[in-house]
Amino acid sequence: MDLAALLPARQYRYYLERLPEAEAAVYRALLAGLLRCEKQIACRGCTARQIQNIYRFLKMDVPELFFVKAIRVRYPAAKPLRCTVIPEYRFTAAQARDTLLCMARSCEGLVAKHRHSSDFQKEKAIHDHIAATVRYRDADAPYSHEAPGALLFRIGVCEGIAKAFKYLADRLGLRCIVAFGAADGQAGEIGHAWNVVCVGGVFYHLDATFDATLSGSCIRYDYFNLSDADIRATHRWDDALPPCPRTFGVYEKMGCCFRRARELAAYIQSASRAQKTIVFKLPPRLRGDETVADAIQKLLCANLFPGLPGGGQVQLSYNLRQLVFQVDLL
């Protein structure tokens, strides 16, 4: 059974484009063999270490390969460039095919609705879909680290969420990359995956996992289309990624980024009359200012609490790395 027909016709493969020709040939041979669920795949012209690295790039470029768990590389000592790859499959070819068909059906509505939208609208639709439906959960199941976890079971870890984002982006014609590196977590620095997406000819960092975790009473855009400089507040990477020279500024375009206290106070007073959740962003120059959260608390006390009905409560949460604040009227 050949699963190649279930891949999108024009899939963006960033890591393939960066490989020298000998490694690109192994990439293509390995992809073809895996899609046919072959037990052994002959790969010529690269060492075992190179092949393992090519396989890592392949899994980042092609999220449809969720059914491949790992590979072993065997080679004769006298001819180290004549390797045989022995895959370990999670599922049978029939199971992989059925899952791929279910994944395609799960996104038919989203793809049909946004097929002719702008790049930004496509990207935002994918981001919002994941933020609204997927919950971070490291399930004891193979799909939590792969695209089907997020698309079919609505759970996943960062790797699975990033691959699901790419799966959807590929079907909407967006150039999207799965990036691996590290990020700051509650317990310190941890391995992490996110996406780099091209919108209007410019690449941006987008971390759907972080935004899905922050989203609750509203969808958050703290890690939506950031520059290299802005995402380095929390993220680090070693693989060569395309430059992301600027931040798109979603909160700025939504009219909820404020540089002056009186403008923010007026916005809070106005927004609190119509909505239960208020989100706003402060300028980057305040990053690292440890007093900013206290200042926002005092501003709320002066401009919001006096107008609340008796017994009303306010919950303030914030992301000081990106200077985004959320006020929930309880």
Secondary structure, 3 states (H helix, E strand, C coil): CCHHHHCCCCCCCHHHHCCCHHHHHHHHHHHHHHHCCCCCEEEECCCHHHHHHHHHHHHHHCHHHHHEEEEEEECCCCCCCEEEEEEEECCCHHHHHHHHHHHHHHCHHHHHHHCCCCHHHHHHHHHHHHHHHCEECCCCCHHHHCHHHHHHCCEECHHHHHHHHHHHHHHCCCCEEEEEEEEEECCEEEEEEEEEEEECCEEEEECHHHHHHHCCCCCCCCCEEECHHHHCCCEEECCCCCCCCCCCCHHHHCCCECCCHHHHHHHHHHHCCCCCEEEEECCHHHCCCCCHHHHHHHHHHHHCHHHCCCCCCEEEEEECCCCEEEEEEC
